[in-house]
Amino acid sequence: MNKITLKIPATSANCGPGFDCLGVALNLYNEVTYEITDNDKLELEIEGEGAGYMQPGSYNLAFSSFFRVWNKVANGRHIGLKLKQVNRIPMSRGLGSSSSAIVGGVLAASILGEANLTKEELLRYANSLEGHPDNVAPAIYGNFTISFFESLGPKCFVLQPAKPIKFIACVPELKLSTELARKAIPFKINHKDAVVNASRTALLVAALTSGKYEYLPTAMQDKLHQPYRAHLIPGLREAFYGARNKGAYSAIISGAGSTIMAYASPDQDVEAIGAAMQNALKLKGVESQYYIYDMDTQGARIMW
């Protein structure tokens, strides 16, 4: 086999209080075809996000992640590589576009290099490139994931919620780099805030697994990252209020932002929730679009 096409889901990390440990996969997908060639070239064709400015090479995560695994499993075999990408996940918006590229690369190298790595092995490779497993884990496994570290590296627990949830993503026309968002967070936090987040994260997991979603508004409160990042997204607090006012369980910053993600029951008027967040941002001079997603349950997979 010298060619494979993969489908990789978008992800939303942190999920409120679960900073760097909770994540969920969404039914929004990038598709990528990896083809091994004999011409010693790196070639790239892109449709959608990144078209016109992304280039092949070591600074491109789709290539660097592939070769990180390929050079381990294929005995250094020298190849050319051609990628065709259909990118639907917005870039630098907190929806896991970089994780999608990384997971696609390590999975393609595993298959084309005939290594057939386990999901846990894929997670270790992907995390070595991403640095934070809460985004790459749901892209690999699907569902909600709880990521943690042991002596051998990152692992995750896959969690399937007891009842369906609708995810309403309000995506501003405002890119926000993870590096900038991380710099906004203080190096130290007080003990009281740590206790709040520990209790909220535990409550969030309990609510999702039990189906007692009436606890979600409290469970999704956060003291570790969102208060410090709020100034980076004009209209954030107003969007949170607008979403809740229209019936959402809660609204959070997705990943490092700038996307705002509301969680809601399928019985709620999800269009009204999206419009409320969009209008709140517009009043602060920020244009946006909203999209409605379900949870992806499969993670990255082979299309053909």
C-alpha positions in Angstrom: 0.0 0.0 0.0 1.4 3.4 -0.9 -1.7 5.6 -0.6 -4.4 6.1 2.0 -7.2 8.6 2.7 -8.1 9.5 6.3 -10.9 11.4 8.0 -10.0 13.2 11.2 -12.5 15.0 13.5 -12.3 18.5 15.0 -11.9 18.6 18.7 -12.8 21.0 21.5 -10.4 20.9 24.5 -10.7 21.9 28.2 -14.5 21.6 28.2 -14.7 24.3 30.8 -12.9 23.3 33.9 -10.9 20.4 32.5 -7.8 22.4 31.6 -5.3 20.3 29.5 -7.2 17.0 30.4 -10.7 17.0 29.0 -11.6 17.0 25.3 -14.4 16.0 22.9 -14.5 15.1 19.3 -17.0 16.8 16.9 -18.6 15.7 13.6 -16.6 18.3 11.6 -13.8 16.7 9.6 -10.6 17.3 7.7 -9.8 14.7 5.0 -6.3 14.0 3.9 -4.7 11.6 1.3 -1.1 10.5 1.9 0.6 9.1 -1.2 4.2 7.8 -1.2 6.0 8.7 -4.4 9.3 7.9 -6.0 10.3 11.4 -7.0 11.9 12.5 -3.7 9.6 15.5 -3.6 7.2 16.9 -1.0 4.0 18.0 -2.7 0.8 19.5 -1.2 -2.6 20.3 -2.6 -5.1 22.0 -0.3 -8.8 22.7 -0.6 -10.3 24.9 2.1 -8.5 26.2 5.2 -4.8 27.0 4.4 -5.1 27.0 0.7 -2.8 29.5 -1.0 -0.3 29.9 1.8 0.5 26.6 3.5 3.5 24.9 2.0 5.0 21.4 2.3 8.0 20.9 4.5 9.2 20.4 8.1 7.2 23.3 9.4 4.0 21.8 8.2 2.5 19.5 10.9 0.9 17.2 8.4 4.4 16.4 7.0 6.5 16.5 10.2 4.1 14.3 12.1 4.2 11.7 9.3 7.9 11.6 9.2 8.3 11.5 13.0 6.6 8.1 12.9 7.8 7.0 9.4 11.5 7.4 10.4 10.9 5.1 13.3 8.9 2.4 11.7 10.2 2.3 8.1 13.9 1.9 8.8 14.7 5.3 7.4 13.4 4.4 3.9 13.8 7.5 1.7 10.5 8.5 0.0 8.7 11.3 -1.7 5.3 12.3 -0.2 2.2 13.9 -1.8 -0.6 15.2 0.3 -4.1 16.2 -0.7 -6.0 17.9 2.0 -9.7 19.0 2.3 -9.6 21.3 5.4 -12.9 22.2 6.9 -11.7 22.8 10.5 -11.0 26.5 11.1 -7.4 27.3 11.9 -6.3 29.0 15.1 -9.8 29.0 16.5 -9.6 26.4 19.2 -11.2 23.5 17.2 -8.1 21.3 16.9 -6.9 22.0 13.4 -3.3 21.3 14.4 -4.3 18.2 16.2 -6.1 17.0 13.1 -2.9 17.4 11.0 -0.8 15.6 13.7 -3.2 12.7 14.1 -3.5 12.3 10.4 0.2 12.2 10.0 1.0 9.7 12.7 -1.9 7.4 11.6 -0.9 7.5 7.9 2.7 6.7 8.7 1.6 3.8 10.9 -0.5 2.3 8.2 1.7 3.0 5.2 4.8 1.9 7.2 2.9 -1.3 8.1 3.5 -0.7 11.8 -0.1 -0.8 12.8 0.4 1.1 16.0 -2.1 0.9 18.8 -4.2 3.9 19.7 -2.1 4.3 22.8 1.1 4.4 20.7 -0.5 6.9 18.3 -1.4 9.0 21.3 2.2 9.0 22.6 3.6 10.1 19.2 0.8 12.7 18.7 1.3 14.2 22.1 5.1 14.5 21.6 4.3 16.9 18.7 1.2 18.6 20.2 2.3 18.8 23.8 -1.2 18.7 25.2 -3.2 15.4 24.9 -6.6 16.9 25.5 -6.8 17.8 21.8 -5.2 14.8 20.1 -6.8 12.2 22.3 -10.4 12.8 21.1 -9.2 13.1 17.5 -7.8 9.5 17.9 -10.5 7.9 20.1 -13.6 10.0 19.4 -16.2 10.8 22.2 -15.1 12.7 25.3 -11.7 11.8 26.6 -10.0 12.3 30.0 -6.2 12.5 29.4 -3.6 11.8 32.0 0.1 10.9 32.3 1.8 7.9 33.7 5.4 6.8 33.7 5.2 5.6 30.1 3.5 8.7 28.8 0.0 10.0 28.1 -3.0 7.8 28.3 -6.7 8.5 28.2 -10.1 7.3 29.4 -12.9 7.4 26.8 -16.2 8.6 28.1 -19.5 8.3 26.4 -22.2 10.7 27.8 -25.4 9.2 28.9 -27.6 11.5 26.7 -27.0 13.4 23.5 -25.6 16.9 23.6 -25.7 19.6 20.9 -22.5 21.7 20.5 -23.0 25.2 19.2 -19.8 26.7 18.0 -19.6 30.4 17.5 -16.5 31.0 15.5 -15.2 34.6 15.4 -13.3 36.2 12.5 -10.5 36.4 15.0 -7.5 34.1 15.1 -6.0 33.3 18.4 -2.7 31.5 18.8 -2.4 28.9 21.5 0.9 30.5 22.5 -0.7 33.9 23.1 -3.6 32.3 25.0 -1.2 30.4 27.2 0.8 33.5 28.0 -2.3 35.0 29.4 -2.6 32.4 32.2 -0.6 33.1 35.4 2.2 30.8 36.4 0.6 30.2 39.9 -3.0 30.1 41.0 -4.4 30.2 44.5 -5.5 27.0 46.4 -9.2 28.0 46.4 -9.4 28.3 42.6 -7.7 24.9 42.3 -10.3 23.3 44.6 -13.1 24.9 42.6 -11.8 23.4 39.3 -11.2 20.0 40.8 -14.7 19.9 42.1 -16.2 21.2 38.9 -14.2 18.7 36.7 -15.4 15.8 38.9 -18.9 17.1 38.8 -18.8 17.4 35.0 -17.7 13.8 34.5 -20.4 12.6 36.9 -23.1 14.7 35.2 -22.1 13.4 31.7 -22.0 9.7 32.8 -25.1 9.8 34.9 -27.2 11.9 32.5 -28.0 14.4 35.2 -27.4 17.4 32.9 -29.1 19.8 35.3 -25.6 19.9 37.0 -23.8 21.1 33.8 -24.3 24.8 34.4 -22.3 24.5 37.6 -20.0 21.7 36.4 -18.7 23.8 33.5 -17.5 26.7 35.6 -13.8 27.5 35.4 -11.2 29.4 37.4 -8.0 28.3 35.8 -7.9 29.7 32.3 -11.1 31.4 31.0 -11.0 34.4 33.4 -7.5 35.2 32.2 -8.3 34.8 28.5 -11.6 36.7 28.4 -9.9 39.9 27.3 -8.6 38.2 24.2 -12.1 37.6 22.9 -14.2 40.8 22.9 -17.8 40.1 23.8 -17.0 36.7 25.5 -18.9 37.2 28.7 -21.9 38.7 26.9 -21.8 35.6 24.5 -21.8 33.3 27.6 -24.8 35.1 29.0 -26.6 35.1 25.7 -26.2 31.4 25.2 -27.4 30.6 28.7 -30.3 33.0 28.4 -31.5 31.1 25.3 -31.4 27.7 27.1 -27.8 26.4 26.8 -26.5 24.4 29.7 -23.4 26.6 29.6 -20.9 28.2 27.2 -17.1 28.0 27.3 -14.0 28.9 25.4 -13.2 26.0 23.1 -9.6 25.0 23.6 -7.5 28.2 23.6 -10.1 30.1 21.6 -11.3 32.1 19.9 -14.3 29.8 19.3 -17.0 29.9 21.9 -18.8 26.6 22.5 -22.2 26.2 24.0 -23.5 22.9 25.2 -27.3 22.3 24.9 -30.0 19.7 24.9 -31.2 18.7 21.4 -34.7 19.9 22.6 -33.5 23.5 22.9 -33.6 26.1 20.1 -29.9 25.7 19.1 -30.3 28.2 16.3 -31.3 30.8 18.8 -28.4 30.0 21.1 -26.0 30.4 18.1 -27.6 33.7 17.1 -27.4 35.0 20.6 -23.6 34.4 20.8 -23.1 35.8 17.3 -25.1 39.0 18.2 -23.2 39.5 21.4 -19.9 39.4 19.6 -21.2 41.7 16.9 -22.1 44.4 19.5 -18.3 44.4 20.4 -17.3 44.7 16.7 -16.4 41.1 16.1 -18.1 39.2 13.2 -18.6 35.5 13.5 -20.5 32.5 12.2 -22.1 29.8 14.3 -22.3 26.0 13.5 -24.1 23.2 15.2 -22.3 19.9 15.8 -22.9 16.5 17.4 -20.2 14.4 19.1 -18.1 12.2 16.9 -17.9 8.7 18.3 -15.2 7.0 16.1 -12.2 9.3 16.0 -9.7 9.3 13.1 -10.5 6.6 10.5 -9.6 5.3 7.1 -11.9 6.3 4.3 -10.2 4.2 1.6 
